[in-house]
Amino acid sequence: MRALGEGHGEAMRQVFALTSPKIYGKVVALLKTPELAQRALSATYLKLWKNHASIPPTGCDYMHFIAAMAHQAAIDIRFSDTSNGELLPHVPNPPSDAAGLMGSSALNELSEADRDMLTAAYLKFENIEQIASRTGVSASDVRARLTQIVSIRSGGAQ
């Protein structure tokens, strides 16, 4: 990643080869079609290359860094005119930002602490350690609580 940050094309090819299978899996899970997932993947790595100078040189979970970019690309595609905004089918005219999501009844049912954790992880792209540090909760407790919230809200077992 350091070489990519310095603009080396071969480093970009290596980063793509090492990370794109996992990133593709994430975006296809979000977008549900290979065509949309390929668009998100292309957008992600194009943005990574165009902004290579802004890649943190150290102290960054680079997979999380790329996954956050991919997640944003997938969100942009889902809320584009061509996708009919089906990412949140239970919310008519799904919002594209956290403030709009706060109007969602599912989020309103959560405690303030749970809502903060969920939006930090999934909308602000904070990692578990950042949330733990900011909230004073252990990383294992943050991970467990996020898993529990998502499981409950998705109809899964606890």
C-alpha positions as CSV (number, residue, x, y, z in Angstrom):
1,M,0.0,0.0,0.0
2,R,2.9,2.3,0.6
3,A,4.1,1.8,-3.0
4,L,0.5,2.4,-4.2
5,G,0.4,5.6,-2.2
6,E,3.5,6.7,-4.0
7,G,1.8,6.1,-7.4
8,H,3.4,2.8,-8.5
9,G,1.2,1.1,-11.1
10,E,2.6,-2.4,-10.3
11,A,1.6,-1.9,-6.7
12,M,-2.0,-1.1,-7.9
13,R,-2.1,-4.3,-9.8
14,Q,-0.9,-6.2,-6.8
15,V,-3.4,-4.6,-4.4
16,F,-6.2,-5.3,-6.9
17,A,-5.1,-9.0,-7.2
18,L,-4.9,-9.5,-3.4
19,T,-8.0,-7.6,-2.4
20,S,-10.5,-7.6,-5.2
21,P,-12.0,-11.1,-4.6
22,K,-13.0,-10.3,-1.1
23,I,-14.2,-6.8,-2.1
24,Y,-16.2,-8.3,-5.0
25,G,-17.9,-10.7,-2.5
26,K,-18.9,-7.8,-0.3
27,V,-20.4,-5.7,-3.1
28,V,-22.2,-8.6,-4.8
29,A,-23.8,-9.3,-1.4
30,L,-25.0,-5.7,-1.3
31,L,-26.0,-5.2,-4.9
32,K,-27.3,-8.7,-5.7
33,T,-26.2,-8.8,-9.3
34,P,-22.8,-9.4,-10.9
35,E,-23.2,-6.4,-13.3
36,L,-23.8,-3.9,-10.5
37,A,-21.1,-5.5,-8.4
38,Q,-18.6,-5.2,-11.2
39,R,-19.6,-1.5,-11.6
40,A,-18.9,-1.0,-7.8
41,L,-15.6,-2.9,-8.0
42,S,-14.4,-0.7,-11.0
43,A,-15.5,2.5,-9.2
44,T,-13.7,1.4,-6.0
45,Y,-10.4,0.7,-7.6
46,L,-10.6,3.7,-9.9
47,K,-11.2,5.9,-6.9
48,L,-8.3,4.2,-5.0
49,W,-6.0,4.9,-7.9
50,K,-7.1,8.5,-8.5
51,N,-6.7,9.2,-4.8
52,H,-3.6,7.1,-4.1
53,A,-1.7,10.1,-2.6
54,S,-4.3,10.2,0.2
55,I,-3.7,6.6,1.3
56,P,-2.5,6.6,4.9
57,P,1.2,5.5,4.9
58,T,0.9,3.5,8.2
59,G,-1.5,2.7,11.0
60,C,-4.5,1.8,8.8
61,D,-6.4,-1.4,8.2
62,Y,-6.1,-1.2,4.5
63,M,-8.7,-3.9,3.8
64,H,-11.1,-1.9,5.8
65,F,-10.0,1.3,4.0
66,I,-10.8,-0.3,0.6
67,A,-14.0,-2.0,1.8
68,A,-15.3,1.4,3.0
69,M,-14.7,2.8,-0.4
70,A,-16.4,-0.2,-2.0
71,H,-19.3,0.1,0.4
72,Q,-19.8,3.8,-0.6
73,A,-19.6,2.8,-4.3
74,A,-22.3,0.2,-3.7
75,I,-24.5,2.7,-1.8
76,D,-24.1,5.2,-4.6
77,I,-25.1,2.6,-7.2
78,R,-28.1,1.4,-5.2
79,F,-29.4,4.9,-4.8
80,S,-28.8,5.8,-8.4
81,D,-31.7,6.2,-10.8
82,T,-31.0,2.8,-12.4
83,S,-31.4,0.7,-9.2
84,N,-34.8,1.9,-8.0
85,G,-33.3,2.4,-4.5
86,E,-34.0,-1.1,-3.3
87,L,-31.3,-1.2,-0.7
88,L,-33.9,-0.4,2.0
89,P,-37.1,-1.8,0.5
90,H,-39.1,-1.2,3.7
91,V,-38.5,2.5,3.6
92,P,-40.2,4.4,0.8
93,N,-37.7,6.6,-1.1
94,P,-34.7,5.4,1.0
95,P,-32.5,8.3,2.3
96,S,-28.9,8.5,1.2
97,D,-27.5,9.8,4.5
98,A,-27.4,9.1,8.2
99,A,-29.7,11.9,9.1
100,G,-32.3,10.6,6.8
101,L,-31.9,7.1,8.2
102,M,-32.6,8.3,11.6
103,G,-36.2,8.7,10.5
104,S,-36.4,5.0,10.0
105,S,-38.6,3.3,12.6
106,A,-36.1,0.4,12.9
107,L,-33.3,2.8,14.0
108,N,-35.7,4.8,16.2
109,E,-36.4,1.6,18.2
110,L,-32.7,1.3,19.1
111,S,-31.2,2.8,22.2
112,E,-29.0,5.9,21.6
113,A,-25.8,3.8,22.3
114,D,-26.9,1.0,19.9
115,R,-27.9,3.6,17.2
116,D,-24.5,5.3,17.6
117,M,-22.6,2.0,17.3
118,L,-24.6,0.9,14.2
119,T,-24.3,4.2,12.3
120,A,-20.6,4.5,13.2
121,A,-19.9,1.0,11.9
122,Y,-22.0,1.0,8.8
123,L,-22.4,4.6,7.7
124,K,-19.3,6.3,9.0
125,F,-17.0,3.3,8.4
126,E,-15.4,3.4,11.9
127,N,-13.7,0.1,12.7
128,I,-14.4,-1.9,15.9
129,E,-11.3,-0.5,17.7
130,Q,-12.3,3.1,16.9
131,I,-15.8,2.6,18.2
132,A,-14.4,0.9,21.3
133,S,-12.0,3.7,22.0
134,R,-14.6,6.4,21.5
135,T,-17.3,4.7,23.6
136,G,-15.1,3.2,26.3
137,V,-16.5,-0.3,25.6
138,S,-14.1,-3.2,24.8
139,A,-13.7,-4.2,21.2
140,S,-15.1,-7.7,21.9
141,D,-18.2,-6.1,23.5
142,V,-18.7,-3.8,20.5
143,R,-18.3,-6.7,18.1
144,A,-20.8,-8.8,20.1
145,R,-23.3,-6.0,20.3
146,L,-23.2,-5.1,16.6
147,T,-23.6,-8.8,15.8
148,Q,-26.6,-9.0,18.1
149,I,-28.2,-5.8,16.7
150,V,-27.8,-6.9,13.1
151,S,-29.0,-10.4,13.9
152,I,-32.1,-9.2,15.7
153,R,-33.0,-6.6,13.0
154,S,-32.5,-9.1,10.2
155,G,-34.7,-11.7,11.8
156,G,-31.9,-14.1,12.7
157,A,-31.3,-15.9,15.9
158,Q,-29.3,-14.3,18.6
